């Protein structure tokens, strides 16, 4: 399973043409000049790639790329848990 930060980084460079040297864990999406429409699209692309949906609100404001990647990792881990008997 690829690391969520690596997937996020790849999506930002390939789909949103953010220069790789601008992508750092402590940066926010505001630092990368992504507007609300771009963030909505990013949420959809990450859902397609990772199979989990992070809220657009989580990506807005002061959330760093590292914090969003950690949230994606947590959501992926929850989805990977085996379902026990009812």
Number of C-alpha atoms within 10 A of each C-alpha: 5 8 12 21 19 11 15 21 18 16 17 19 16 11 12 14 10 17 12 12 7 11 19 14 14 12 16 21 20 16 13 15 10 17 11 15 9 14 19 16 14 21 18 18 16 18 14 11 13 19 14 19 16 18 14 15 11 15 22 18 11 14 17 20 20 17 18 21 22 15 17 23 18 14 16 17 11 11 12 9 8 7 7 5 4 3
